[in-house]
Amino acid sequence: MIPFLRSCVRFLLVEDDPAISHTLGAALAEQFYVVDVAEDGQEGLDYTRSFTYDLIILDVTLPRLDGLSLCRHLRREKYTGPILLLTAKGETEDKVKGLDAGADDYVVKPCTVQELMARVRALLRRQRSTDAPVLEWGPLRLDPSAGQVTYSNRPINLSPKEYSLLELFLRHPRRLFSRNAILEHLWSVGDFPGEETVKAHIKGVRRKLALVGARDLIETVYGMGYRLRPGSAQVPEPQDGDVSLRLRSALDRAWERFEGMIYERLESLERVTAGIGADRLCEADRLRALEDAHKLIGSLGPFGLVRGSQLARAIEEQLQQLQPYAQDPHSPLDPNGFGFAANSTATSSTATNRHSILQLAHQTLISLVGDLRREIQSRQQIEHNRLRLVYLGNNSRWSQALAAAIAQEGALIDLALPSSPTTWLTQPATALPSVVIMDWSDPERADFLAVLPSLRQRQPSLIAIALMEQSDPNDLLQFANEGWDTDWAVDRPITPLIQALSQYQTEQRIGGNLRILAIGLSSNANNLVRRCCQQQQWTLAAVSQPQRVSASMAASRPDLILLAADSSPWGGALWTRALRSEGFGGRRIPVIIFASEASPQTLDQLYQAGATACILELPSAEELADSLRHQLTRASRSELFNGRATKPISKY
């Protein structure tokens, strides 16, 4: 076999939990790494004797040969690459044992994919500190640390495998590679395709290089293989935001594959908890649940469910403490099945003590397992609420700074690839942007403004930000008329913008338990609001006496206020002005007015007083819920940038 070359980064992941190994393997592959997966320590040792790896990731608790023993074997056999231990054992003594066994780093589960990637990059930087930081071949540049490729400063968008193929040629520009050699370097063990696959990838790289003017860069030596043509050059790149988006997609696919397994482990914990509540706990069930809890500690972290991993760890500790109280199926049982000899003089007191301990454990586990289920179920809502940000413009330096700020601060933000605004209305709702940042001078600005009203109908929470060379207060009226939410100066730091967007997304209560305060509504409006709140499981506080409004405001801390236009004794306009005053806290809470019989003059007075919107006809409960969500979203968006709203209020 041809010795392994450092043409691409090849990892060995030794992990016996398929949910973890598949998730981490897929995430690493999206970062242009080749990953081999071994399911036990002995298989991992066999792999290292057949292939050369840039980095090895080991779980500590492995079948056949545990991770610490494997680590010692590798160091005795002169493996000099970095070894990273990934385990749920986080005590200081465990870490010392791992590092003494020869590991370079020790990561304790729960661990997110982002944290693991950062540890991996740090180990690789340490290992490759003497390597050339950028690979060049004429105007072709490949930056391994950033995962970027350019040709004459023009980016090339390659797939991960195409990227690795080009990196292989650039690291060894004068070497001739046969198709078999390329297969060995770029594909994982057990995943070798046919030689036609190599041919197809070569064709793909050539086509993308040609698009940026780099033709005939890769030369075919017939009957022997491929190499870089002397005196030429070409490229591949993962675009700034697309890397994080691909990583997110990889995690979503892994979740779809292993969601069933995760819920099976959760249900195992729920069954043993129910058994403990009925004083039934046999050792076999306890050990099975203990293993499931241990697996959940590691498998939930990569999906961002760090609190879920912490709950699973607490459940594991509870189950470990119950070992003395589990029934031994081989011991004589008393008639009640407590696991003690029926004729023992201590049977009664011992059984009573066991019952008390199991009931206390049952109460604790009910709380922990219930929280764990809610935490796992929350992932779908968390992913649904992610912001999808699109930047439309040609300022490459600002774009790179934006991507860096999102990587550091934007945990709930995905930077999506830009596309023409005219195509957005034909895309599915899940593909629409939720934040658009656009250069004020961009030639497609008119196209964006033309589709903005229709886009807001499909995406009511859309945030539109105009990127200016400098912020000019004189442009505020034009911003408002065009529908922008705010402007942002190019020379302003980007981090506060991303922090504000992340906080906005985190604090949104849309779809959650909204708190509604209704003041002086008619019976029909009041019944409608009650029905709406019951359906949506929102909290409703209704006030009919003016003197009780201030106390109700303080007690309920409403997210939104509903008010009748003819509310006595002041009327809707005076009530609205009062609610906006410092006497009621000065909070910019949306105030929605039921004004079915209001005249145009009264409507103008209501809006001038600070009404957010007016309801002219009683809608259905479902329509009212949608409208209230929409108004609350707009109110949150208006306060996003230091309370400055530039979008005019519309009536509905």
C-alpha positions, 0 to 999 in steps of 0.5 A, a space after each residue: 500500500 502507498 504510504 499515506 501523504 498529508 494531502 488531506 486530513 484523515 481521522 480515526 474515530 473510535 466510538 461504540 455509540 452509533 448516534 455519536 459516531 455518525 453525528 461526529 463523523 458527518 460533521 467532520 466530513 463536512 469540514 473536508 476531513 476523511 473519517 474512518 470509524 471503528 466500533 471497538 478498541 481492537 478494531 481501532 488498533 487494527 486500523 492504525 496498523 493499516 493506515 496513517 492518521 493525522 488525528 485519533 478521537 477515542 471514547 474511553 469506555 469501549 468494548 474489547 479494548 478500552 480507550 486508555 489501553 488503546 492510547 497506551 498501545 498507540 504510543 508504544 507503537 510510536 504513533 506521534 499524532 495527536 490523540 483526543 479522548 472523548 468521554 463522559 468521565 470528567 473527574 480530575 483523576 480521570 483526566 490525569 489518567 487520560 493524559 498520562 496514557 498519552 492523550 493530547 487533549 481530554 473532552 468531557 461529554 456533553 460536548 457540542 460539535 462546535 467545541 469539538 471542532 475547535 479542539 480538533 483545529 487547535 490540535 491540528 495547528 499544533 501539529 502543523 505549526 511548521 507547515 506552509 499556511 497557504 498552498 499556491 500554484 500560480 494564481 491558485 491559492 488554497 488556505 487549509 486553516 480557513 478552508 478557502 480556495 481562490 483563483 486570481 482572488 475569485 472564490 471557487 465553490 467545491 464540494 468537500 471531496 473536490 476540495 480534498 482532491 485539489 488539496 491533494 494535488 497542491 500539497 504534492 504538485 509534482 506527483 502523479 496520482 493513480 485513481 487507486 492512490 486517490 481512492 486510498 487518500 480521500 475515501 474512508 475504509 469500507 467506503 471505497 467507490 469505483 474508479 469512475 467516481 474519481 474520474 467524475 470528481 476530476 471532471 467536476 474540479 476541472 469544470 469549476 476551475 474553468 468557470 474562473 478562467 483556470 483551464 487545463 490545470 489538471 493534466 491526465 497522463 494516460 494509463 498512469 493517472 493525474 497531476 498538476 500541469 506544469 506552469 498552470 494553476 486552479 481552485 475550490 472553496 467553502 464560502 464563508 457562511 456556507 460552511 456553518 450551514 453545511 454543518 447544520 445540515 449534517 447535524 439535521 440529517 444525523 438527528 433524523 437518523 438517530 432521533 428514534 434511538 434517542 427516544 428509545 433510550 428516553 423511554 427506557 428511562 421512563 419505564 424504569 422510573 415507573 417501575 421504581 414508583 411501584 417498588 419494582 427495580 430489578 438489577 437487569 433493568 437498572 443496568 439497562 437504564 444506566 447504560 441508556 443514560 450514559 449513552 444519552 450523556 454523549 449523544 445529546 451534546 453534539 446536537 446542542 442539547 447540553 442541558 439534556 446531557 446534564 440531565 442524563 448525567 444526573 439520572 445516571 448518578 441517581 441510578 448508580 445510587 440505587 444499586 443496593 436496592 435493586 432486586 437480585 433475581 437469583 435471591 429468594 424473594 419475600 411475598 411482596 417481591 422486595 428482594 429479601 428472604 421472607 423469614 428474615 427478622 429484618 424483612 419488615 424494617 428493611 422493606 420499609 426502608 427500601 420502599 422509602 428510598 425508592 419513593 424518594 428516588 422516584 420523585 427525583 427521577 420523575 422530575 429529571 426524566 420529565 425535564 429530559 423529555 422536554 429538553 429533547 423535544 425542544 430541539 425541533 423548536 430551537 431549530 425552527 427558530 433559527 435566523 437565516 441571514 443573507 447578505 446582498 452586496 459586494 463588500 468582501 471584507 465586510 462579508 468576511 467580518 460578518 461570517 467571523 462574528 456569526 461564528 463567534 456570537 451567532 449560535 442561533 444564526 445561519 449565514 445562507 448563500 445569497 441569491 437573487 431576491 426575485 427568486 425568493 417568492 417561489 422558494 419554500 417558506 423554510 428557505 426564505 431569509 429571516 434577516 436581509 442585510 443589503 448594500 444601500 448602493 447594490 444594483 439589485 436594491 430595486 428588485 429587493 424592494 419590489 418583492 419586500 411587501 410580498 416577502 413580509 406577507 410570507 415572512 412577517 418577522 423579516 428584518 431588513 437592514 440597509 448597509 450604508 457607507 455612513 449612517 445619515 439621519 436625513 435618510 430615515 424617512 426614505 428608509 421608512 418609506 422603502 420598508 427598511 427596519 434600520 440602517 447600519 454603517 459599514 464602519 460600525 463594529 459587526 459584533 453588536 449587530 450579531 449580538 442584538 440579533 441573537 438576543 432578539 431571537 432568544 427572547 422571542 416568545 412567539 408560539 410560547 406562553 404569551 401574556 395578554 391584558 384585556 382592558 374594558 372589552 365588549 362581551 363579544 370581543 372578550 369571548 373571542 379573546 378568551 377563546 383565542 387564549 384557550 386555544 393557544 394556551 396563552 395567559 389572559 388577564 381581563 380588567 373592567 375597572 380603570 382603577 385596577 389597570 395599574 395593579 394588573 399591569 404590574 402583576 401580569 407583566 403583559 406582552 400585549 394589551 387589548 383595548 376597546 376604542 370606547 373604553 370608559 371613562 377616558 376612551 381608547 385614545 386617552 387610555 393608549 396615551 396613558 399606557 404609553 406614559 411613565 406612570 405605567 412604566 413607559 414600556 413599548 408594549 403593543 396596544 391593539 384596539 378593538 374599533 369596529 364602530 370607530 370613525 376615521 377621525 377616531 382611528 387617526 386619534 388612536 394612532 396618534 396616541 400610540 396605538 399599534 394597530 386597530 381591529 375593525 372587524 371581529 376575526 376568528 380566534 385563529 386569525 386573531 392569534 396570527 395577528 397578535 403574533 405578527 404585531 408582537 414580532 414587529 414590536 420586538 423587531 422595532 426595539 432591536 436596535 436601541 428602540 429605533 423603529 423606522 418601519 411605519 405602523 400599518 393598520 389591519 
